[in-house]
Amino acid sequence: MAEADLQQFLHKVNQLNALVACLETDPERRARFAACTDHNQVVQLASSWGFAIGRRWGDAPQSVADRTDNLLGSSAPPAGEEVVQTLQRGPDWCLQTIHSSDAASPQGFWYDQEEHEWLVVLRGSATIRLEGPEELRDLSVGDSLYLEPHRRHRVERTDPDPGTLWLVLLWKDRPEAVVGCSPA
């Protein structure tokens, strides 16, 4: 861990300790804190009391919000929606980000695509339902999932604001080897 990261971590621990001490001596604040339903509400309430506990470890700092050159910098779309951005593409492949906010596939809808799909969660979490065989997968930051062509799947839920950010690679089979890729 770099010294700057260590200092940031220690500062957050000090802020959390101070917040805990405050909650132990102020029943009204403790009740308001206990009424929070998600991490974002906790951070916002603590901030309103002067405690800088920050976001989850690994989330993008606020200063990169809405920068087009930073994958983690986009703002969440409205609740229930997702935004797909194509980063790069070739004749048989496509690299995208998908930013979902409090979203789910429509009732009864299943993705059933011809392409291979590999995804990784960059921010937030989600639950994916798979068919053949039936499986429910909870994914969080750093988790990846490979879906072979025609593996039916649906999104059961994504996080509310700041949402769930995915990096997705889609590709079609080609008979010849892909140039530039080393064997695993």
Contacts in CASP RR format, 6 or more apart in sequence:
PFRMAT RR
TARGET T0000
AUTHOR 0000-0000-0000
METHOD contacts of the structure
MODEL  1
MAEADLQQFLHKVNQLNALVACLETDPERRARFAACTDHNQVVQLASSWG
FAIGRRWGDAPQSVADRTDNLLGSSAPPAGEEVVQTLQRGPDWCLQTIHS
SDAASPQGFWYDQEEHEWLVVLRGSATIRLEGPEELRDLSVGDSLYLEPH
RRHRVERTDPDPGTLWLVLLWKDRPEAVVGCSPA
1 9 0 8 1.000
11 52 0 8 1.000
12 52 0 8 1.000
12 53 0 8 1.000
12 54 0 8 1.000
15 46 0 8 1.000
15 51 0 8 1.000
15 52 0 8 1.000
15 53 0 8 1.000
15 54 0 8 1.000
16 51 0 8 1.000
16 53 0 8 1.000
18 51 0 8 1.000
19 46 0 8 1.000
19 49 0 8 1.000
19 51 0 8 1.000
19 53 0 8 1.000
22 29 0 8 1.000
22 49 0 8 1.000
22 51 0 8 1.000
23 29 0 8 1.000
23 30 0 8 1.000
23 33 0 8 1.000
24 30 0 8 1.000
29 49 0 8 1.000
32 45 0 8 1.000
33 42 0 8 1.000
33 45 0 8 1.000
33 46 0 8 1.000
36 42 0 8 1.000
36 45 0 8 1.000
38 160 0 8 1.000
39 55 0 8 1.000
39 56 0 8 1.000
40 160 0 8 1.000
40 161 0 8 1.000
40 162 0 8 1.000
42 53 0 8 1.000
43 53 0 8 1.000
43 54 0 8 1.000
43 55 0 8 1.000
46 52 0 8 1.000
46 53 0 8 1.000
47 53 0 8 1.000
47 54 0 8 1.000
55 162 0 8 1.000
56 124 0 8 1.000
56 141 0 8 1.000
58 141 0 8 1.000
59 72 0 8 1.000
59 123 0 8 1.000
59 162 0 8 1.000
60 70 0 8 1.000
60 72 0 8 1.000
60 73 0 8 1.000
60 123 0 8 1.000
64 70 0 8 1.000
64 72 0 8 1.000
64 73 0 8 1.000
65 73 0 8 1.000
65 74 0 8 1.000
65 75 0 8 1.000
66 73 0 8 1.000
66 74 0 8 1.000
66 75 0 8 1.000
67 73 0 8 1.000
71 97 0 8 1.000
71 122 0 8 1.000
71 165 0 8 1.000
71 167 0 8 1.000
72 122 0 8 1.000
72 123 0 8 1.000
72 165 0 8 1.000
74 83 0 8 1.000
74 85 0 8 1.000
74 97 0 8 1.000
74 99 0 8 1.000
74 165 0 8 1.000
75 162 0 8 1.000
76 99 0 8 1.000
76 101 0 8 1.000
76 160 0 8 1.000
76 161 0 8 1.000
76 162 0 8 1.000
76 163 0 8 1.000
77 83 0 8 1.000
77 99 0 8 1.000
77 100 0 8 1.000
77 101 0 8 1.000
78 101 0 8 1.000
79 101 0 8 1.000
79 102 0 8 1.000
79 103 0 8 1.000
79 160 0 8 1.000
79 161 0 8 1.000
80 100 0 8 1.000
80 101 0 8 1.000
80 102 0 8 1.000
80 103 0 8 1.000
80 104 0 8 1.000
81 100 0 8 1.000
81 101 0 8 1.000
81 103 0 8 1.000
82 98 0 8 1.000
82 99 0 8 1.000
82 100 0 8 1.000
82 101 0 8 1.000
82 103 0 8 1.000
82 158 0 8 1.000
83 98 0 8 1.000
83 99 0 8 1.000
84 96 0 8 1.000
84 97 0 8 1.000
84 98 0 8 1.000
85 96 0 8 1.000
85 97 0 8 1.000
85 98 0 8 1.000
85 99 0 8 1.000
86 94 0 8 1.000
86 95 0 8 1.000
86 96 0 8 1.000
87 95 0 8 1.000
87 96 0 8 1.000
87 97 0 8 1.000
88 94 0 8 1.000
88 95 0 8 1.000
89 95 0 8 1.000
92 171 0 8 1.000
92 172 0 8 1.000
92 174 0 8 1.000
93 169 0 8 1.000
93 170 0 8 1.000
93 171 0 8 1.000
93 172 0 8 1.000
94 169 0 8 1.000
94 170 0 8 1.000
94 171 0 8 1.000
95 167 0 8 1.000
95 168 0 8 1.000
95 169 0 8 1.000
96 167 0 8 1.000
96 168 0 8 1.000
96 169 0 8 1.000
96 170 0 8 1.000
97 122 0 8 1.000
97 165 0 8 1.000
97 166 0 8 1.000
97 167 0 8 1.000
97 168 0 8 1.000
98 165 0 8 1.000
98 166 0 8 1.000
98 168 0 8 1.000
99 163 0 8 1.000
99 164 0 8 1.000
99 165 0 8 1.000
99 166 0 8 1.000
100 126 0 8 1.000
100 155 0 8 1.000
100 158 0 8 1.000
100 159 0 8 1.000
100 163 0 8 1.000
100 164 0 8 1.000
100 165 0 8 1.000
100 166 0 8 1.000
101 158 0 8 1.000
101 159 0 8 1.000
101 160 0 8 1.000
101 161 0 8 1.000
101 162 0 8 1.000
101 163 0 8 1.000
101 164 0 8 1.000
102 157 0 8 1.000
102 158 0 8 1.000
102 159 0 8 1.000
102 160 0 8 1.000
102 161 0 8 1.000
102 163 0 8 1.000
103 155 0 8 1.000
103 157 0 8 1.000
103 158 0 8 1.000
103 164 0 8 1.000
104 154 0 8 1.000
104 155 0 8 1.000
104 156 0 8 1.000
104 157 0 8 1.000
104 158 0 8 1.000
105 111 0 8 1.000
105 154 0 8 1.000
105 155 0 8 1.000
105 156 0 8 1.000
108 154 0 8 1.000
109 154 0 8 1.000
110 131 0 8 1.000
110 152 0 8 1.000
110 153 0 8 1.000
110 154 0 8 1.000
111 152 0 8 1.000
111 153 0 8 1.000
111 154 0 8 1.000
112 150 0 8 1.000
112 152 0 8 1.000
113 149 0 8 1.000
113 150 0 8 1.000
113 170 0 8 1.000
114 149 0 8 1.000
114 150 0 8 1.000
114 172 0 8 1.000
115 149 0 8 1.000
115 170 0 8 1.000
115 171 0 8 1.000
115 172 0 8 1.000
116 146 0 8 1.000
116 147 0 8 1.000
116 148 0 8 1.000
116 149 0 8 1.000
116 170 0 8 1.000
116 171 0 8 1.000
116 172 0 8 1.000
116 173 0 8 1.000
117 146 0 8 1.000
117 147 0 8 1.000
117 168 0 8 1.000
117 169 0 8 1.000
117 170 0 8 1.000
118 144 0 8 1.000
118 145 0 8 1.000
118 146 0 8 1.000
118 147 0 8 1.000
118 168 0 8 1.000
118 169 0 8 1.000
119 144 0 8 1.000
119 145 0 8 1.000
119 147 0 8 1.000
119 166 0 8 1.000
119 167 0 8 1.000
119 168 0 8 1.000
119 169 0 8 1.000
120 142 0 8 1.000
120 143 0 8 1.000
120 144 0 8 1.000
120 145 0 8 1.000
120 166 0 8 1.000
120 167 0 8 1.000
121 139 0 8 1.000
121 140 0 8 1.000
121 141 0 8 1.000
121 142 0 8 1.000
121 143 0 8 1.000
121 144 0 8 1.000
121 164 0 8 1.000
121 165 0 8 1.000
121 166 0 8 1.000
122 141 0 8 1.000
122 142 0 8 1.000
122 165 0 8 1.000
122 166 0 8 1.000
122 167 0 8 1.000
123 141 0 8 1.000
123 162 0 8 1.000
123 163 0 8 1.000
123 164 0 8 1.000
123 165 0 8 1.000
124 140 0 8 1.000
124 141 0 8 1.000
124 158 0 8 1.000
124 159 0 8 1.000
124 162 0 8 1.000
124 163 0 8 1.000
124 164 0 8 1.000
124 165 0 8 1.000
125 138 0 8 1.000
125 139 0 8 1.000
125 140 0 8 1.000
125 141 0 8 1.000
125 158 0 8 1.000
125 159 0 8 1.000
125 164 0 8 1.000
126 138 0 8 1.000
126 139 0 8 1.000
126 155 0 8 1.000
126 156 0 8 1.000
126 157 0 8 1.000
126 158 0 8 1.000
126 159 0 8 1.000
126 164 0 8 1.000
126 166 0 8 1.000
127 136 0 8 1.000
127 137 0 8 1.000
127 138 0 8 1.000
127 139 0 8 1.000
127 155 0 8 1.000
127 156 0 8 1.000
127 157 0 8 1.000
128 136 0 8 1.000
128 137 0 8 1.000
128 139 0 8 1.000
128 145 0 8 1.000
128 153 0 8 1.000
128 154 0 8 1.000
128 155 0 8 1.000
128 156 0 8 1.000
129 135 0 8 1.000
129 136 0 8 1.000
129 137 0 8 1.000
129 153 0 8 1.000
129 154 0 8 1.000
129 156 0 8 1.000
130 136 0 8 1.000
130 137 0 8 1.000
130 147 0 8 1.000
130 151 0 8 1.000
130 152 0 8 1.000
130 153 0 8 1.000
131 151 0 8 1.000
131 152 0 8 1.000
131 153 0 8 1.000
132 151 0 8 1.000
132 152 0 8 1.000
136 156 0 8 1.000
137 145 0 8 1.000
139 145 0 8 1.000
147 153 0 8 1.000
149 173 0 8 1.000
158 164 0 8 1.000
END
